[in-house]
């Protein structure tokens, strides 16, 4: 079985906004696909892809949260919902 190697570091910026950074090894085929996508879509970056993917997954699994929905839509359509 494939074992994920992930390190998680939590950095608190304010009481409202919290950013958690993590390092995670990706399977080679996933990394290649992401690299090809980024080369074809320069307005995206790896962080935006990961955020959109996680938010989309959680929404598909039935997690209902307004902030999560705003994050997903913002990443998919290059919108910034700070307020």
PyMOL commands that place a pseudoatom at each C-alpha (Angstrom):
pseudoatom trace, name=CA, resn=UNK, resi=1, chain=A, elem=C, hetatm=0, pos=[0.000, 0.000, 0.000]
pseudoatom trace, name=CA, resn=UNK, resi=2, chain=A, elem=C, hetatm=0, pos=[1.243, 3.488, -0.853]
pseudoatom trace, name=CA, resn=UNK, resi=3, chain=A, elem=C, hetatm=0, pos=[2.114, 5.543, 2.225]
pseudoatom trace, name=CA, resn=UNK, resi=4, chain=A, elem=C, hetatm=0, pos=[1.712, 9.328, 2.102]
pseudoatom trace, name=CA, resn=UNK, resi=5, chain=A, elem=C, hetatm=0, pos=[4.534, 11.335, 3.600]
pseudoatom trace, name=CA, resn=UNK, resi=6, chain=A, elem=C, hetatm=0, pos=[3.077, 14.629, 4.842]
pseudoatom trace, name=CA, resn=UNK, resi=7, chain=A, elem=C, hetatm=0, pos=[4.346, 17.240, 7.276]
pseudoatom trace, name=CA, resn=UNK, resi=8, chain=A, elem=C, hetatm=0, pos=[1.837, 19.767, 8.601]
pseudoatom trace, name=CA, resn=UNK, resi=9, chain=A, elem=C, hetatm=0, pos=[2.776, 23.166, 10.024]
pseudoatom trace, name=CA, resn=UNK, resi=10, chain=A, elem=C, hetatm=0, pos=[0.122, 25.494, 11.387]
pseudoatom trace, name=CA, resn=UNK, resi=11, chain=A, elem=C, hetatm=0, pos=[0.731, 29.241, 11.211]
pseudoatom trace, name=CA, resn=UNK, resi=12, chain=A, elem=C, hetatm=0, pos=[-1.845, 31.568, 12.768]
pseudoatom trace, name=CA, resn=UNK, resi=13, chain=A, elem=C, hetatm=0, pos=[-2.192, 34.993, 11.134]
pseudoatom trace, name=CA, resn=UNK, resi=14, chain=A, elem=C, hetatm=0, pos=[-5.280, 36.221, 12.955]
pseudoatom trace, name=CA, resn=UNK, resi=15, chain=A, elem=C, hetatm=0, pos=[-8.199, 34.843, 14.870]
pseudoatom trace, name=CA, resn=UNK, resi=16, chain=A, elem=C, hetatm=0, pos=[-10.359, 34.875, 11.712]
pseudoatom trace, name=CA, resn=UNK, resi=17, chain=A, elem=C, hetatm=0, pos=[-7.897, 33.636, 9.079]
pseudoatom trace, name=CA, resn=UNK, resi=18, chain=A, elem=C, hetatm=0, pos=[-5.788, 30.583, 9.620]
pseudoatom trace, name=CA, resn=UNK, resi=19, chain=A, elem=C, hetatm=0, pos=[-3.283, 29.151, 7.142]
pseudoatom trace, name=CA, resn=UNK, resi=20, chain=A, elem=C, hetatm=0, pos=[-1.949, 25.643, 7.431]
pseudoatom trace, name=CA, resn=UNK, resi=21, chain=A, elem=C, hetatm=0, pos=[0.985, 24.664, 5.264]
pseudoatom trace, name=CA, resn=UNK, resi=22, chain=A, elem=C, hetatm=0, pos=[1.916, 21.092, 4.520]
pseudoatom trace, name=CA, resn=UNK, resi=23, chain=A, elem=C, hetatm=0, pos=[4.378, 19.144, 2.461]
pseudoatom trace, name=CA, resn=UNK, resi=24, chain=A, elem=C, hetatm=0, pos=[3.140, 16.020, 0.783]
pseudoatom trace, name=CA, resn=UNK, resi=25, chain=A, elem=C, hetatm=0, pos=[4.714, 13.718, -1.759]
pseudoatom trace, name=CA, resn=UNK, resi=26, chain=A, elem=C, hetatm=0, pos=[2.601, 13.287, -4.886]
pseudoatom trace, name=CA, resn=UNK, resi=27, chain=A, elem=C, hetatm=0, pos=[2.506, 10.306, -7.148]
pseudoatom trace, name=CA, resn=UNK, resi=28, chain=A, elem=C, hetatm=0, pos=[4.532, 10.976, -10.279]
pseudoatom trace, name=CA, resn=UNK, resi=29, chain=A, elem=C, hetatm=0, pos=[1.565, 10.875, -12.675]
pseudoatom trace, name=CA, resn=UNK, resi=30, chain=A, elem=C, hetatm=0, pos=[-0.355, 13.414, -10.573]
pseudoatom trace, name=CA, resn=UNK, resi=31, chain=A, elem=C, hetatm=0, pos=[2.678, 15.699, -10.408]
pseudoatom trace, name=CA, resn=UNK, resi=32, chain=A, elem=C, hetatm=0, pos=[3.170, 15.514, -14.185]
pseudoatom trace, name=CA, resn=UNK, resi=33, chain=A, elem=C, hetatm=0, pos=[-0.493, 16.296, -14.839]
pseudoatom trace, name=CA, resn=UNK, resi=34, chain=A, elem=C, hetatm=0, pos=[-0.371, 19.282, -12.504]
pseudoatom trace, name=CA, resn=UNK, resi=35, chain=A, elem=C, hetatm=0, pos=[2.815, 20.560, -14.167]
pseudoatom trace, name=CA, resn=UNK, resi=36, chain=A, elem=C, hetatm=0, pos=[1.259, 20.271, -17.640]
pseudoatom trace, name=CA, resn=UNK, resi=37, chain=A, elem=C, hetatm=0, pos=[-1.876, 22.053, -16.461]
pseudoatom trace, name=CA, resn=UNK, resi=38, chain=A, elem=C, hetatm=0, pos=[0.177, 24.908, -14.974]
pseudoatom trace, name=CA, resn=UNK, resi=39, chain=A, elem=C, hetatm=0, pos=[2.156, 25.298, -18.186]
pseudoatom trace, name=CA, resn=UNK, resi=40, chain=A, elem=C, hetatm=0, pos=[-1.087, 25.671, -20.157]
pseudoatom trace, name=CA, resn=UNK, resi=41, chain=A, elem=C, hetatm=0, pos=[-2.831, 27.886, -17.572]
pseudoatom trace, name=CA, resn=UNK, resi=42, chain=A, elem=C, hetatm=0, pos=[-0.392, 30.525, -16.257]
pseudoatom trace, name=CA, resn=UNK, resi=43, chain=A, elem=C, hetatm=0, pos=[-3.082, 32.225, -14.145]
pseudoatom trace, name=CA, resn=UNK, resi=44, chain=A, elem=C, hetatm=0, pos=[-3.152, 29.132, -11.878]
pseudoatom trace, name=CA, resn=UNK, resi=45, chain=A, elem=C, hetatm=0, pos=[-0.517, 28.000, -9.390]
pseudoatom trace, name=CA, resn=UNK, resi=46, chain=A, elem=C, hetatm=0, pos=[-0.049, 24.834, -7.362]
pseudoatom trace, name=CA, resn=UNK, resi=47, chain=A, elem=C, hetatm=0, pos=[-1.641, 26.360, -4.276]
pseudoatom trace, name=CA, resn=UNK, resi=48, chain=A, elem=C, hetatm=0, pos=[-4.779, 27.378, -6.127]
pseudoatom trace, name=CA, resn=UNK, resi=49, chain=A, elem=C, hetatm=0, pos=[-5.084, 23.880, -7.628]
pseudoatom trace, name=CA, resn=UNK, resi=50, chain=A, elem=C, hetatm=0, pos=[-4.745, 22.182, -4.242]
pseudoatom trace, name=CA, resn=UNK, resi=51, chain=A, elem=C, hetatm=0, pos=[-7.225, 24.545, -2.573]
pseudoatom trace, name=CA, resn=UNK, resi=52, chain=A, elem=C, hetatm=0, pos=[-9.776, 24.082, -5.358]
pseudoatom trace, name=CA, resn=UNK, resi=53, chain=A, elem=C, hetatm=0, pos=[-9.308, 20.304, -5.322]
pseudoatom trace, name=CA, resn=UNK, resi=54, chain=A, elem=C, hetatm=0, pos=[-9.746, 19.945, -1.560]
pseudoatom trace, name=CA, resn=UNK, resi=55, chain=A, elem=C, hetatm=0, pos=[-12.705, 22.330, -1.446]
pseudoatom trace, name=CA, resn=UNK, resi=56, chain=A, elem=C, hetatm=0, pos=[-14.348, 20.572, -4.418]
pseudoatom trace, name=CA, resn=UNK, resi=57, chain=A, elem=C, hetatm=0, pos=[-13.847, 17.164, -2.829]
pseudoatom trace, name=CA, resn=UNK, resi=58, chain=A, elem=C, hetatm=0, pos=[-15.393, 18.261, 0.467]
pseudoatom trace, name=CA, resn=UNK, resi=59, chain=A, elem=C, hetatm=0, pos=[-18.362, 19.877, -1.289]
pseudoatom trace, name=CA, resn=UNK, resi=60, chain=A, elem=C, hetatm=0, pos=[-18.954, 16.713, -3.346]
pseudoatom trace, name=CA, resn=UNK, resi=61, chain=A, elem=C, hetatm=0, pos=[-18.928, 14.675, -0.132]
pseudoatom trace, name=CA, resn=UNK, resi=62, chain=A, elem=C, hetatm=0, pos=[-21.716, 16.817, 1.320]
pseudoatom trace, name=CA, resn=UNK, resi=63, chain=A, elem=C, hetatm=0, pos=[-19.771, 19.161, 3.594]
pseudoatom trace, name=CA, resn=UNK, resi=64, chain=A, elem=C, hetatm=0, pos=[-21.871, 22.330, 3.767]
pseudoatom trace, name=CA, resn=UNK, resi=65, chain=A, elem=C, hetatm=0, pos=[-20.009, 25.494, 4.693]
pseudoatom trace, name=CA, resn=UNK, resi=66, chain=A, elem=C, hetatm=0, pos=[-20.432, 28.972, 3.221]
pseudoatom trace, name=CA, resn=UNK, resi=67, chain=A, elem=C, hetatm=0, pos=[-16.725, 29.862, 3.524]
pseudoatom trace, name=CA, resn=UNK, resi=68, chain=A, elem=C, hetatm=0, pos=[-15.734, 26.623, 1.811]
pseudoatom trace, name=CA, resn=UNK, resi=69, chain=A, elem=C, hetatm=0, pos=[-18.154, 27.290, -1.032]
pseudoatom trace, name=CA, resn=UNK, resi=70, chain=A, elem=C, hetatm=0, pos=[-16.777, 30.813, -1.445]
pseudoatom trace, name=CA, resn=UNK, resi=71, chain=A, elem=C, hetatm=0, pos=[-13.208, 29.476, -1.489]
pseudoatom trace, name=CA, resn=UNK, resi=72, chain=A, elem=C, hetatm=0, pos=[-14.075, 26.879, -4.127]
pseudoatom trace, name=CA, resn=UNK, resi=73, chain=A, elem=C, hetatm=0, pos=[-15.919, 29.320, -6.386]
pseudoatom trace, name=CA, resn=UNK, resi=74, chain=A, elem=C, hetatm=0, pos=[-13.228, 31.954, -5.890]
pseudoatom trace, name=CA, resn=UNK, resi=75, chain=A, elem=C, hetatm=0, pos=[-10.489, 29.540, -6.946]
pseudoatom trace, name=CA, resn=UNK, resi=76, chain=A, elem=C, hetatm=0, pos=[-12.418, 28.166, -9.897]
pseudoatom trace, name=CA, resn=UNK, resi=77, chain=A, elem=C, hetatm=0, pos=[-13.370, 31.559, -11.289]
pseudoatom trace, name=CA, resn=UNK, resi=78, chain=A, elem=C, hetatm=0, pos=[-10.442, 33.715, -10.092]
pseudoatom trace, name=CA, resn=UNK, resi=79, chain=A, elem=C, hetatm=0, pos=[-12.537, 35.679, -7.638]
pseudoatom trace, name=CA, resn=UNK, resi=80, chain=A, elem=C, hetatm=0, pos=[-11.401, 37.088, -4.328]
pseudoatom trace, name=CA, resn=UNK, resi=81, chain=A, elem=C, hetatm=0, pos=[-13.973, 36.965, -1.509]
pseudoatom trace, name=CA, resn=UNK, resi=82, chain=A, elem=C, hetatm=0, pos=[-12.188, 38.650, 1.383]
pseudoatom trace, name=CA, resn=UNK, resi=83, chain=A, elem=C, hetatm=0, pos=[-15.338, 40.245, 2.871]
for i in range(1, 83): cmd.bond("trace and resi %d" % i, "trace and resi %d" % (i + 1))
show_as sticks, trace
zoom trace
